[in-house]
Amino acid sequence: MIALKLERRGADLVIVFDPEACAALSLNAGDAVQIQRADGVLVGTIEHDMEHEARAARSRAFLRRHQKTFDALAKH
C-alpha cells in the first residue's frame, strides 16, 4: 500500500508523492492523477503520457535503423 501525505501550500491543498511512491507508480512531473470517491473509498488513476511513448518508439526505430553506423563509429 502506498500512503500519501496532504499538505497546505498557500491556498492549495496538495498531495505529496514521496520518491518511493513515484517510482512504484512510474510517476513523473506533469503526469495527470485523477481521484474519485467510490463507495466511500478514494480511487486514483494515472494517465500516462502517450506522447512520450510515441517519441520513445520513434527513437528506438532511429537507433535500429542506424545501428551499423553506430557500431562502425564505436570501433574507431
C-alpha positions as CSV (number, residue, x, y, z in Angstrom):
1,M,0.0,0.0,0.0
2,I,1.2,3.5,-0.8
3,A,0.4,6.2,1.7
4,L,0.3,9.8,0.5
5,K,0.6,13.0,2.5
6,L,-1.7,16.0,2.2
7,E,-0.1,19.4,2.7
8,R,-1.3,23.0,2.6
9,R,0.8,25.1,0.1
10,G,-0.5,28.7,0.2
11,A,-4.2,28.5,-0.6
12,D,-3.9,25.0,-2.2
13,L,-4.2,21.6,-0.6
14,V,-1.7,19.3,-2.4
15,I,-1.0,15.5,-2.3
16,V,2.7,14.8,-1.9
17,F,4.2,11.7,-3.5
18,D,7.4,10.6,-1.9
19,P,10.2,9.2,-4.2
20,E,9.3,5.6,-3.4
21,A,5.7,6.2,-4.4
22,C,6.7,8.0,-7.6
23,A,9.0,5.0,-8.5
24,A,6.3,2.4,-7.7
25,L,3.7,4.2,-9.8
26,S,6.1,5.3,-12.5
27,L,5.1,9.0,-11.9
28,N,6.9,12.0,-13.4
29,A,6.3,15.7,-13.0
30,G,3.3,16.8,-15.1
31,D,1.5,13.4,-15.0
32,A,-2.2,13.6,-14.5
33,V,-3.6,11.8,-11.5
34,Q,-7.4,11.5,-11.2
35,I,-9.0,10.8,-7.9
36,Q,-12.7,9.9,-7.2
37,R,-14.7,8.6,-4.4
38,A,-16.4,5.2,-5.0
39,D,-18.4,3.6,-2.2
40,G,-16.7,5.7,0.5
41,V,-13.2,4.8,-0.8
42,L,-10.9,7.1,-2.8
43,V,-9.8,5.6,-6.1
44,G,-6.9,7.1,-8.1
45,T,-5.9,6.6,-11.7
46,I,-2.9,7.8,-13.5
47,E,-2.9,8.9,-17.2
48,H,0.5,8.1,-18.7
49,D,2.0,10.4,-21.3
50,M,1.2,8.5,-24.5
51,E,3.0,11.2,-26.5
52,H,6.1,10.1,-24.6
53,E,5.5,6.5,-25.7
54,A,5.3,7.6,-29.3
55,R,8.5,9.6,-29.0
56,A,10.3,6.7,-27.4
57,A,9.2,4.3,-30.1
58,R,10.4,6.7,-32.8
59,S,13.8,6.9,-31.0
60,R,14.1,3.2,-30.8
61,A,13.3,2.9,-34.6
62,F,16.0,5.5,-35.3
63,L,18.6,3.6,-33.3
64,R,17.7,0.3,-35.0
65,R,17.9,2.0,-38.5
66,H,21.4,3.4,-37.8
67,Q,22.9,0.6,-35.7
68,K,25.6,-0.3,-38.3
69,T,26.8,3.3,-38.3
70,F,27.0,3.4,-34.5
71,D,28.9,0.1,-34.4
72,A,31.4,1.3,-37.0
73,L,32.0,4.5,-35.1
74,A,32.5,2.6,-31.9
75,K,35.4,0.7,-33.4
76,H,37.4,3.9,-34.0
